[in-house]
């Protein structure tokens, strides 16, 4: 099981790992197999960059969608 908080902490690690130029935001080019459509969804302010807050908010939506039984954790079966 992965709790919401554990998931959030992992997404912070993912963000900083992907931020190759260490500018505090992600460009589409920094994402391996980056999907332009998903990137546009995550880029809430439309500036062509995804900041940490945007990234975490977008990933939190993914957690909520995957948590089929709404118990605040993801089981192996619920993992995207």
N, C-alpha and C positions, 0 to 999 in steps of 0.2 A: 504494500500500500504506500502511496505517496500522498502526503498531506498538501493542502493548498500552500502552506508556508514553505515546505520543502521544495515544491515545484517553483515557487517564486524565487527562492534562493538559487536554484539551478538555472533559471532563466537569466538571472543577473550574471552568473558565470558565463553563460552562453553569449550574452551581449558583449561583455568585455573581451571574451576570446575572439569574437568576430570583428571587433573594432580594430582592424589592422593598423590604421594610421593614428590610433589613440586620440581621436578628436572628440570623443564623447557622443558620437552619433554614428549611425550605420547608413552607408550608401548601398544601393542595390548591388554594386560590384563587389562589396565586401562579403556578401552572402553566397555561400556555396549553393549552387542550384537555386538561386533566388528567383522566386516567382514574381514577375512584375505586378501582377494583379493583387497578390497578397501584400506585397510591399506597399502598393498604393493604399490599400485598406489600413495598414498599420500607420502610414504617414498621415496622421490625423490633421495636421496643419498644412499639408500640401507643399512643404518646402523642399522636397526631394531628399530628405534625410529622416531617419527614424531615431529619435532620442530615446534614452532609457525609459522615461515615463511612457512614451507612446508604445515602445516595445513591450513593457510589462503589462500595460492595459490590454494590448492586442492579445498577448499570450494568456492573460487571465480569462479572456473570452473563450479561448480554446479550451482551457481547463474546465470552465463551466459547461461548455457543450459536451465535453468528454465525460463528465461526471454524471452518468446516466441515472444513477439512483439518488443523486443530490445529497450525498452524505459528507461532502467536503474532502473526500479522498478519491484517488484514482486507483482502482485495482488493476491487475495485469490485463484483465479483459477490457477495461475501459481505456487503456493507454492508446493514444492516437498513433 
